Amino acid sequence: MNVLITGGCGFIGSFVAERFHKEGHRIYIIDNLSSGQKSNVTVPHKLYQMDVEDQKCDEIIQSISPDIVVHLAAQVDVNTSVNRPHVDTQSNILGLVNILRSASKAGVSKFVFASSAAVYGPYDEVSLKEDLNCSPVSPYGMNKYLGEYYCDKWTQLYGLPTLCFRFSNVYGPRQGSVGEGGVVSIFMERLRDRKEFNVYGDGGQTRDFIYVEDLVDGIYRGANSQLGGVYNLSTNTETSVNELIAVLGSLHPIEKTNYLDARQGDIYRSSLDNTRVKRDLDWVPIYSLQEGLSRTLEWFQQSQDSSSEVKEKKKISAPKWWPDVKAYAENLLAFAVMAGITLFGADKLLHTSIDLKLIYVILLGVFYGTRQSTLAAILASGLYIFESLSNGREVISLLYDPEVLFVIAMYLFFGLIVGFVSDKGRRDNQRINSDLAVLNEKYAFLKGVYKDTRTVKEELQRQLISSKDSIGRIHSIIKSLESLEPEEIVTSSVGVLKNLLETERISVYSVSNSDFLRLMISSNAPDFLLPKTLRLSEHHYLHDVVTKGKIFSNKSLHADQPVLAAPIVHEGQVIAVVAVHDLAFDRLNLHYENLFKVSVDLISGSLSRAFQYVGVTHKDRFVDETAVLTQSVFLQVLQTKIVAKQQHNTDFVLLGVEASGQPIKGLSERISGSLRDSDYLGMLKDRIVLLLSNSNNTEADIVIQRLNKNGVRTEVINEEEAYA
């Protein structure tokens, strides 16, 4: 099975990943690495580094189609939740809802949520049972309690099976010193580093410590069970801090224990009743406190040794002010060199009459920008005045000498102009690089999602390889919908539905903002003639399909209506309607209706990925920011139309555009206003060609006349002429 673990690089999440991998499952992880580390996960896995509240999580979950989701990602520090409650809410509520929503859409079979003992609040009694009234005192506890409520409602509203575990104080290897159970890791670090222990209070306060592998065993069993609701996951054993210190002392000498004043708000006694989980899940903790602490201490000691070997020296980074100081220093050095050449007559030795001061100003502007070029202009002006005074001129006379004022103004002018141009070039370059980085990141993300989707599809093929459907149908569907070109997917969709539903009459109509639906493609069946446009107001059965995204089923068997119709949806908008116009009577049942829905959803998903890919590669597909496709892209579209004509008898017409020396951009703007969404402009052999989808010569004549009125001359060309 595919198992998604949010927070899978963290303390508990890494153990969950190991356990599921040992049981033969494929591991996917979403983690922002704010507290987790990649090195924690040693088993094969796919990591997506992002926040759980990121909307991209939805695309990831849809692409990998997990069977089980274990939601561990959370903000776990109680103090942070008190001081910065919005941060806690963003991760623990918004992140949870985002993953719940995506999991329900993906049809996840079990959603496991990590809750906490913090939901109970300050109870005086111990062995707290799940049915007690909860009264959490911290935003962390409140959000965990609210998270349980969300899980319950998601089960009721969307049928997502959820299971919530309230963890007691978890400890074990890889644990940090933040959050619940952190007292063990704090003591471990101090024991390892030979530091004194600090105990707040008399040490008699108790906690319910559970070793991480026991906890993970419960999570694994729960994920593979039919259980739902809320369960405590604990040892149901009170262990005082003094008892904890005593066990640690038996494992390693303790320097000293300091007893300090108790902290206000700390719960004195705590343990969770685990009767229900032991009974319903057939689970019991197997590690004693001695065994768990021994294994934990061993890891802490090993981590110290390895960290001392692997730890690299921090790279000494220059202070923030260093680049500015360096620029001023280099400016002064350049000025000193130029002044030396000028004052000591080296320029005369070089037999040149070039003004080195002006070159100095220009070069500083080119390399450093306005700030340094302005300083260079001032220094050059000062040097020029100094030279004039050295030649016997009076200061007063310089103020009235037009030549002196002109030279100084020239230095300042060139310094400001060159510096401004240089700064603008740098800003534009930074902006372009920033935009490029964003696009590259988005492209890499989409490419990763596409790769994962393809992996899932290939795995599905391997799982079903022994069945007839996998060889004859599923395999062909997977391959035919793998394209990243929308036109190829639309053309393939007809064959997909014919193959799956075993019917010969399929149509696909595009949906626009108007009242009209335009026929994109239909199967090539005998006597199967459809209107090229449908008026939505005249076909009321399509209203809910287009406006509400619902499936239409012709239960009344009206002869003028299709048997089934379903929307193709992209980013929440219906962009096309797929219709099945005949179906054998014995297939008029819920099974085939569901099969039709699943098929259309698969087509919608493939189209969404294709549209995303087209959006990312938009600049590479069109000529100079116009609506004209490049030759390579246009040839792909043309080839798709040729295949559609051969397989489904879908007409198209090519019109050659007479450019007459007109710029491509102007022609594109004039032509685009007269085209439909399904028509294309593209380059073929340095010529603009217009492709009219699903059109014949009669309809092409109408378009030619319309374009002629706009001053654009076109003529019909055949495929051979286009390629030639």
N, C-alpha and C positions, 0 to 999 in steps of 0.2 A: 504493500500500500504506500501511497504518498503521504508523508507526515510533515506538516508545517509546524514549526516551533517558533513562536515569537519570543524574543529574548533568549534565543538558543545558544548564544555565546557567553551567557552569564553563568553564575555558580550552579544553580539548579538546572538551567536549560541545557548546559553541556552534558550533564549526566543523563538527562532525558534523551538527548540525541544519541548518546552511546547505547542506551538500553534499547531504543527502537531499532537502531542499526543492527545490534546483535540479534534481534528477532527477525531480521531480513527485510526491513522496510527502507524506503528511500527517504532521505532527510533533506528538508528545505528549511532555511532559517531566515527570519527577518529580525534584524538587530541593528540599532544605531551605534553600538559599541561605546555608549556613554559610560557604562560600567563593565560590560563584558569585554572579552578579549578573544581574538581569532584563535590564539594558541590554546584556548580551553577546549576547543572541539578538535579531536584527533581522528574522527571517523569521516569517511567520504560524505560530502554534503554540498549543497548549493546555498551560498550566502547572499542575501540582498541587504545591503547596508542602507537602512533608512528608518525613519520614525514610523511607529505603528499608526499614527494619525495621518500619515501621508496618503493622499488619494491614489498614488501609484500602487499601493498595496492591492487595490482591487484588480488591477491588470495582472499583477503577479499571481494572485490567488486564482483568477479565472484561467490563467495559462497553465498552471501546474495541476489544477483540479485536485486538491488534497482530499484524502479520505478522512483524515483526522487533523484537527487543529488543537494544539496545546498552547494556550495563551498565558505566557509567563512574563512578557514585557510589561514593566511597570516602574513607576517611581516609588522606591521602597523606604526612603528615609522619612521617619515620622517628623523630625525637626524641620526638614525641608517643606513638608506638607503644611506645617503650622506657619512658618515664616513666609512661604511662597505658595499659597494654596492654588493659585491659577496654574502653576507648573504641574502640581500633582493632578489636578483635574484634567489638564490637557492630555497627559499620558494615560491616566487610569480610567478616565471616562470617555473622552473623545477617541482615544486610541482603541479602547475596547469596542465601542460602537462601530467604528470603522471596520474592524476585523469581523465583528459579528455580521454586519451587513454583507460583506464580501463572502463570508463563509456560507451564509444562507443562499446567496445567489449561486454559489458553486456547488451546492448540493452536498455539503460536508456531512458525513455520517455521524460524527461525534465532535463536539466542541468542549474542551476541558478548560476551565477557568481557575486560575490560582487566586484564591481569596486568602483571608488571614484571620488569626485569632483576635486581631485588633477590632474586629466588628463587634465583639461582645461588650467591650467597655469595662469599667471598674467593678466587677462582681467580687463580693467577699468570699463566695463559695468557690470550690474547685471542682474539677471534672465537669466542665461546662458542656451541656448537651445542645444539640443543634436546634431544638425547639424553644430555647430561651429567647426572651425578648432582648433584642440587641440595642445597645445605646453607646455607640462609639464616641470617643471624646476628641479624636484628632481628625483632620480632613482626610488623612490616609485611610483610617478606619471607616469613615463615612463613605468615601468613594469606593472602597472594596465592598461595602454592604450594598451600595447602589449598583455596583457591578453585578452582584448576585441577582438583584431584581431585574436588571436588563436581560441577563441570561434567561431567567424564568419567562419573561415576556416574549423574548425571541422564540422560545419554544412554543408558547401559546399562539403567537401571531403568525409565525413563519414555518413552524414545524421543524426547527433546527434542534436536534437533540443536544442538550447542554448538561454538563456536570460540573459542579463547583466544589472545590476542596478548600476547607479552611485549614491552612498550615499552622502548626504550632511552631516553636522556635527551631528552625532548621540549622544544622551545622554540618561541616565536612570540608574536604579539600576544595581549594579554589575560591573559598568564601572571602569576601571583603569585610571590612570592619564597619560597614554602614548597614542599617536596617535591623529587622528583628533577628534574634539569634546572634547578633554581632558580638555579644559578650564573649563567646567562645573564640572567635577569630581574633578579638583584641587580646585576650589572654594568651593565645597561641603566639601572636607576634611578640608580645612582651617576654614570653617564656623563651622564644627563639633568640631574641635580642638581649636576653639576660637583664631585663628591666623589672622594676618593682610593679606589683599588682596594686590597682586602686579599686576598692570596693566602696560603693556608695550605700551606706546603711550598715546594719549589723551582719550582713551576709546570710541572714535567714530567709530572705526573699527567694521564692521558688519559681522555676520555669519548667515547661514541658519540652525537653530537648529531644529532637528526632534526627537521626542520622540521614544524610541526603539520599543514600541508596535505598533505604527503607521507604522514604517518601516517593522516590521515583518508581519503585515497584508498585506502590499504590496508584500512581498516575497511569502507569502502563496497563494495569489490570482494569482500571476505571475506563480508559479509552477504548478497551476492547470488550466492554460489558454493555448491558442494556440499562444500566443505572442512570438516573437523572436526579436533579435536585441538588441539595447541599449536604456535604459530609465533612466531619472533622477528620483530619489526617494527622495522627499524633501517637504518642506512646501511652498516654493516660497515666503518666508517672511524674510526680513532683520531684524535682532535684533542686536543692538549695545551692546558692552560690558558694557557700562554704564546702558543700559536698563536691561541687565541681572543682574547686581549688584542691581539695584533698586528692581527688583522682588524678589531676594534673601533676600534683606533687609526687605521686607514686610513679609517674612516667618520666619526670624530669625535675631536677632541683629548682625550687623557686627562690628567687633572691629575697623578696620581702613582700608582705601584704599590708597595705595601708587601708585603714577603715576611715572613710570620710563621712560627712553629713549626707543623709539620705536626700535624694532629689525629689522635689515636689511633683506629685502626679504619678509617680511610679507605682504600679500595681505590686502588692506584696506577694500574693500567691496566685499561681496560674497553672492550670492544666486543662486539657480538653478530653472529653469522653470519646473514646473510639469504638464503643460497643457496636454502633450501627454499621460502621464501615467493615469491621471484622466479620460481622454476621452476613452482610449483603454482598461483600466483595471477596469473602474468603481470604482475607489478608491479615497478617500480623507482622509487627516489626521484629526483625531477627537480630539486630545489632544491639548489644548492651552499650551503656555509656562508656565503659572502659574500652571496649573494642573500637567504638566510633572515634573516641578521642585519640586513641593510639594511632589509628590510620590517618587521622587529621594531622596530628603532630608530625608524623613521618613525612607527609606531603609538605608541610610548612618548612621543615628542615631541608628537604630536597630543593624546594623552590628558592630558598636562600642561597644554596650552593650554586644552583644553575644561574640565578640572577646575578651573582657575583662574577660568574665566568662570562655570561653573555652581555652583561650590562655595558653599553658603550658610553664613552665619554661624550657629554653633551657638547655639541658643536658650539663653539664660541661665536655667537652672533653679534654683529656690530650693532651698537646702539642706534636708535631711530634718527638721532641728529647727525650721525656720521656721514650719510650721503651729502647733506647740505654743506657740512664743513669741508668734505673732500672736494666738492665742486668749487667752493671759494678758494681753497688752497691751490687747486689746479689752475684756476683763473689767475691768481696772483703769480703763480710760477710762469704761466704763459706770458703775462704782462712783463715780468722781469726779463725773460728771454728777449721779448720784442723790444723792450726799452734798452737793453744792452746792445742789441744790434743797431738800434737807431742812434743812440747817444755816442757810441764808440766808432761809428762810421763804417760798420761792417757792410751796410747796404751799399756804400760807395764802392767797397772792395768787390762786391758782387756785381757791380755795374748795372744797377737797377734803379729805376725812378719810381717804383711802385710804392704806394703808401702802405707800409707794413701795419700801421696803426688801424687803418680801415680793414685790412685783411684780418687782423686780430679780432676786431669787433664782430665781423661777419662770421668767422669760424666759431667764436664763443656762442653766438646766437644759434648757429646750426646745431652745435653739439649739446648745448645746455639750456637754451630757451631764453625767455624774456628777462628773467631775473639776472642771469650772469651777463647777458649781452648789454643790458642797461649799465651794470657796473663796469663792464669793459669800455663802453662808450664814455663814461665819466673818467675812467683812468686814462683812456686815450686822449681825451680833451685836456686833462691835467698835464699829460706829457707834452702835448702840443704847445700849451701855454708855457710850460717850463722851458722848452726849446726856444720859444720866442723871446722870453726874458733873458735867456743865456746869450742871445744874439744882440743884446743891448736895448731891447724894446722896453718901454715903460708900461706899467700896468694900466695906467689911464688910457694910453693910446690903444691898447688892445681892446678896450671896451667900445671904442669908436671905429675899429677897423672892420669893414664889411667882410673881408676875406677870412678873418679869424672867426667871426660869428658864423659864416657860411660853413667853415670846416667843422666847427663844433656841432652845428645843426645837422651836418651830414653824418657825423659819427652817431649822434642820437637817433637820427632818422633810420639809418641802416640797422642800428642795434635793436630798435623797437620793432621794425618791420620784420627783419629776419627772425628775431626771437618769437614774435607772435605767430608767424607762419610755422616755425619749428614746433612751438607748443601745440598749435592746432593739429599739426600732423601727428604728434604723439597722442593727443586726446582721441583723435579719430582712430588711430591704430589700436589704442587700448579698447575703445568701444567695439571695434570690429573683432578684436581678439576675444573680448568678453562674450559677444553674440555668438561667435564661432564655438567657444567653449560650451555655451549653453546648448547649442544645436548638437555638438558632438556628444554631450552627455545624454541628451534626449535620444539621439540616434543609437548610442550604445545601449541605453535602457531598452528601447524597442527591439533592437537586435537580440538582446538577451531574452526578452519575453518571447520573441518569435522562435528562438532556438529551443527554449524550454517547451513551448507549445508543440514544436515538431518532435521533440524527444518524447513527450507524453503520447502523441499520436503514434509514433513508431512503437512505443511500448504497448499501446493498445493493440496494434497489429500483431505483435509477437504473442500477446496473451490469447488472442482469438485465432491464432494461425491454424488451429486444427478444425475450425468450423467452416462450413460452407460460406456463411455470410462474410467472414473475414477475408476470404480469398476473392470472392466474386463481387462483394459490395463495399465492405468497410475499407478495404485497401484502396479501391478506386476512388472512393469519396475523399479519403485522406489526401491522396496524391493530387486530385483535381482541385482541391481547395487550398493548396499550399502556396499559390501564387501571391505576390505582393502587388499585382496590377488589378484594380477594380474591374476592368472590362473582362479580363480572363475569368475572374470569379463569377461574374454574372453569367457569362456564357457557359461555364462549367456547371452552374447551379441547376440548369435544365436537365442535364445528363444525370446529375446526382439524384434529383427527385424522380426522374423516370426509372432509375436503377432501384431506388429504395422502395418506391410505392408501386412499381410495376404498372405504370400508366403511361400513355402516349401523348397526353394533352396537358402541357404546362405553359403558363405564361408569366411574364414578369413585367409589371407596369411601374414606371418611375413616378414619384410623388413630388409635386412642387408646391409653391405657396399659392398657386391659383386653384381654380375649381377643376382643372383638367389633370388626368393621369395619362401619361404617354407610354405606349407599348415599347419596351426595350428589346424583348426577345420572346420568342415562343417556339415550342417544339414543332418539328416538321411532320405533322400527322396528316393523313388524307382528310380532305374536306374540313380542315381545321382553320377557319378564317376568322380573325378577330379584328375589331375596329382598332385603328392606330391611336385613337384617343378615346377616353371615357370621361364623361362629365360626372363628377362626384355627386352633385345634387340630383342626378337622374338615376343613380344606383345606390339606393339607401343602404343596401346590405354591406357596402364598403365603408360606410360612415364610421362605425366603431373601430374598424380595422385601421383606418387612417388617423382618426383623431384620438382614439384611446389605446391603440396598440393591441386590440383584442383579436383573437382568432375567430373567423366566421366559419360556421358549419351549416351547410344547406340541409337542415333536417326536414324541411318541408318539400325537398326535392323539386324546386322550381327549375324548369327547363332552361330558363334564360340566365341562370346564376351558376357560378362554379360550385363544385362539391365542397371544396375547402379553400380558404384564403387566409393568409397570414402576413403580418408586416415584417419587413426587414428594417431593423432599428440601428441607428448610429448616433451615439452621444445623446440618447434620449429622444431622438427625432425619427419619425417614420420616413424613410427615404424611398421605399419601394414596397410593392405588394406582390406576393407570389401566390398564384392560384392554380389549383388542380381542377380540371374541367370534366374529368370522368374518372370513375373508380368502380371496380367490380362490386356488385351488390354485397357479396360476402365480406368485403373489406370496409363497409360503412359501419365501423365500430370505433370505440374509444382507443383501442390499440393503435390503429392507423392514424387517428387524429393526433395522438401523442407522438407517433413516429414522424409525422409531418411537422409538428411543432419543434421537435428536437432537430430535425434536418434544417429548418429555416433558422433556428438559433445558431446552428453551426455555420451556416452561410453568413448570418449577421456578424458573427465573431470574426470570420475570415475577412469580411469587407471592412470591419472596423480596424483590424490590423493593417489592411492595405491602405485605407485612408490615412492612418497615422504615418505610415511609411511615406506616402505621397506628400504629406505635410512636411515631414522632416527633410525630404529631398527636393522640395519645391523649387529651389533656386537652380538645381542641376537639371530640372526637367523642362524648363522654359527658356526661351531666348530673350536675354536682356530685359527681364522683368516684364515681359509681355504675356499674352495668352497663347503664344505660338510655341508648340512643343518642339523640342530638339528632334533632329532626324532619327536618332536611335530610339527615342521614346515613341515617336509617331509611327515608326515602322512596327513596333510592338503592338500598338493599337490597331494598325492596319491588318497585321497578321491575325489578330484576334477576330476582327470583322470577317476576314476571309474564311476562317474556321467556322464562325457562326453561320455564314452563308452556306457553306458546304454541308454542315450538320443539321441546321435548322431552317435553311432557306430564308435567312434574314437579310433583306436587301440593304445595300448602302451605295452611295454615289460619291465620287471624287470630283471636286471642282478645282481646276487650276486658277490661281489668282494672278492677274497681270499687275505686277508691281509698278512698272513704268518709272523706276527710279524713286518711288516713294519710300520713306522710312518704314521699317517693319512695325514700329510702335504705333504710328498713326494708322496704318492699315489694320492692325490688330484691333484697335479701339473702334474703328468704324464697322468692322465685320462682326465683332463680338456682340454688339447690340442687336444683331439680327439673327443670332443663333440660339438654339435650344441647349439645355444643359448636357444633352447626350451627343452633341456635335463637337468636332475637334478641328483645331487649326494646327498645322505642323509644317516643318521644313522637309522637303525632299529634293535633293540635288540643287541646293541654293534657290529653291522655288517654294513659295507658300502654297500649300494645298489644303483645301477645306474638305473634311469628311462629314457627310450627312448620314447619320445613323438611321437605320430602319426607314429608308426613303427610296423612292423610285425616280425615274427620269421626269415624270410629270411634276412631282413635288419639287424636284431639283430646279425645274424651270421657274417655279414661283420664287424660289430663293434667289435665282440668278436675276430675275427682274427686280426683286426687292433690293438686292445689293447694287444693281446698276443705278437705281434712283439715288443711292448714297455715294455714287461716284466710284464704285468698285466694280471692275469688269472681271467676269469669271467665265469659264467654259468647262463643259463636262470632259473629263479625261478617263480613259480606262486604266486598269491596273498595270498593263504593260507599259503604257506611256508614263505612268507615275514612276515606275521603277527605272525606266530609261532616262 
